[in-house]
Amino acid sequence: MFGYRSNVPKVSLATDRLTVRLACERDAYRLADYYTENREFLKPWEPVRDQSYCYPSGWQVRLNLINELHKQGSAYYFLLLDTDEKEVRGVANFSNVIRGDFHACVLGYSLGQKWEGQGLMYEALQPALRYMFNQQRMHRIMANYMPHNQRSGNLLLRLGFEREGYAKQYLRIDGNWQDHVMMALTNLDWKPTI
């Protein structure tokens, strides 16, 4: 009757080739493996990552914070896993969730090098975007990409994102300020809760 209850949402979305679910404490080793294996591959596309991204202990600390963000509803960190949930193939993060009169968030994602070019990110983001629109009631989901990352731009267009602008020196990637193309996907059927 008076058992322990977690406020962390239990979200697991299935696709033909993936399980897309929220990260949890038991994923420290999987995430350390993913970032170790893809460290050089992801380097040109991400902010500078410290060495703790390659160690389960670093991920344990990070996952405790992510767990709190999930509870607060201010971020949702999804893992793209094989259907047996043994290996992280990629990540998709919905961060900076703002509600009130904005109901928006920012999407970021990465895919492991050996999984690139197989349509897995497109496959994973479709149900994740539906979840954010339908369950988390987002009105806008924003995503940005560097102009020379045409694969990312094509993915966002295929998902229905529209170009909204261009930001010079928007984000520090691999230690350098990089321009970004600003994209957004809007839920045209959004209605306030009663």
C-alpha positions in Angstrom: 0.0 0.0 0.0 2.8 2.5 0.9 5.5 1.4 -1.6 8.1 3.5 -3.3 6.8 5.4 -6.3 9.0 7.1 -8.9 7.8 10.3 -10.6 10.0 9.5 -13.6 7.8 8.9 -16.7 8.1 5.4 -18.0 8.2 6.0 -21.8 9.1 3.3 -24.3 8.3 3.6 -27.9 8.7 0.7 -30.3 9.6 0.9 -34.0 10.4 -1.8 -36.5 14.1 -1.8 -35.6 14.4 0.2 -32.4 13.3 0.7 -28.8 13.2 4.4 -28.2 12.9 5.1 -24.4 13.8 7.6 -21.8 17.3 7.2 -20.3 17.5 5.9 -16.8 20.1 5.0 -14.1 20.8 1.6 -15.5 22.0 3.0 -18.8 25.4 4.4 -17.6 27.5 1.6 -19.1 25.5 1.7 -22.4 26.0 5.4 -22.8 29.7 5.3 -21.8 30.1 2.6 -24.6 28.2 4.7 -27.1 30.3 7.9 -26.5 33.6 6.0 -26.3 32.9 4.2 -29.6 31.8 7.4 -31.3 34.0 10.0 -29.7 36.0 10.9 -32.8 33.0 10.5 -35.1 30.8 12.9 -33.1 33.5 15.4 -32.3 32.9 17.7 -35.3 29.2 17.9 -34.5 29.0 18.4 -30.8 30.2 20.7 -28.0 33.5 19.7 -26.5 32.9 16.6 -24.2 35.0 15.9 -21.2 36.5 12.5 -20.5 33.6 11.6 -18.1 31.4 10.9 -21.2 33.5 7.8 -21.7 33.1 6.4 -18.2 30.0 4.8 -16.5 30.7 6.8 -13.3 30.5 10.1 -15.3 27.2 8.9 -16.8 25.8 7.8 -13.4 26.2 11.4 -12.2 24.7 12.8 -15.4 21.8 10.3 -15.4 20.9 11.3 -11.8 20.5 14.9 -13.2 18.6 13.7 -16.2 16.3 11.7 -14.0 15.5 14.9 -12.1 14.9 16.8 -15.4 12.5 14.0 -16.4 10.6 14.3 -13.1 10.3 18.1 -13.5 9.2 17.8 -17.1 11.9 20.2 -18.2 13.8 17.8 -20.5 13.3 14.3 -22.1 16.4 12.3 -23.0 15.7 9.4 -25.3 18.0 6.5 -26.2 17.7 4.7 -29.5 18.4 1.1 -28.6 18.3 -2.2 -30.4 15.1 -4.1 -29.7 16.8 -6.1 -27.0 18.0 -2.9 -25.4 21.6 -4.0 -25.2 23.2 -1.2 -27.3 22.7 2.5 -27.7 22.6 3.3 -31.4 21.8 7.0 -30.9 20.3 9.6 -28.7 17.5 12.2 -29.1 17.1 14.9 -26.5 14.2 17.3 -26.1 15.7 20.0 -23.8 14.8 23.5 -22.5 11.2 22.6 -22.3 9.1 25.7 -21.6 5.4 25.5 -21.0 3.0 28.4 -20.2 2.4 30.5 -23.3 5.2 29.0 -25.2 4.9 25.2 -25.0 8.2 24.6 -26.8 11.5 22.7 -26.6 14.7 22.2 -28.5 15.6 18.9 -30.2 19.2 17.6 -30.4 20.3 14.2 -31.6 23.2 12.0 -32.6 23.6 8.6 -34.2 26.5 6.2 -33.9 28.8 6.0 -37.0 28.0 2.3 -37.8 24.3 3.1 -37.9 24.5 6.2 -40.1 22.7 6.1 -43.5 20.1 3.5 -42.6 17.1 5.7 -41.8 17.2 4.9 -38.0 17.1 8.5 -36.8 14.1 9.2 -39.0 12.4 6.0 -37.7 13.1 7.0 -34.1 12.2 10.6 -34.2 8.7 10.1 -35.7 7.3 8.4 -32.5 9.4 10.7 -30.3 8.0 13.8 -31.9 4.4 12.4 -31.6 5.1 11.8 -27.9 6.3 15.3 -27.3 3.3 16.8 -29.2 0.6 14.5 -27.8 1.7 13.6 -24.3 3.9 16.5 -23.4 1.7 18.9 -25.3 4.4 20.9 -27.1 3.3 23.5 -29.6 6.8 24.0 -31.2 9.8 21.8 -31.4 12.9 23.7 -32.6 16.1 22.1 -34.0 19.2 23.7 -35.5 21.9 22.4 -37.7 25.2 23.6 -39.1 24.9 24.6 -42.8 27.5 22.0 -43.8 25.7 19.2 -42.1 23.3 18.6 -45.0 22.3 15.1 -43.7 20.9 16.7 -40.6 19.1 19.4 -42.7 17.6 16.8 -45.0 16.4 14.7 -42.0 14.6 17.7 -40.4 13.0 18.6 -43.7 11.8 15.0 -44.2 10.3 15.2 -40.7 8.3 18.3 -41.6 10.5 21.0 -40.0 10.6 24.3 -41.7 13.5 26.8 -42.0 12.9 29.9 -39.8 16.2 31.6 -39.9 20.0 31.6 -39.8 22.0 32.3 -36.6 25.6 33.4 -37.0 28.1 32.0 -34.4 25.1 30.4 -32.6 26.7 27.5 -30.7 30.2 26.4 -29.8 30.8 23.1 -31.5 34.1 21.3 -31.2 35.5 24.4 -29.5 34.5 26.9 -32.3 31.5 29.2 -32.7 29.4 27.8 -35.6 26.6 29.3 -37.6 23.3 27.3 -37.5 20.2 27.1 -39.7 17.1 27.5 -37.4 14.3 25.0 -38.0 11.0 24.4 -36.2 8.0 22.0 -36.3 4.7 23.3 -35.1 1.7 21.4 -33.9 -1.1 23.0 -35.8 -3.7 21.0 -33.8 -2.5 22.2 -30.4 -5.3 23.1 -28.0 -5.0 24.2 -24.4 -6.0 21.8 -21.6 -9.3 22.5 -20.0 
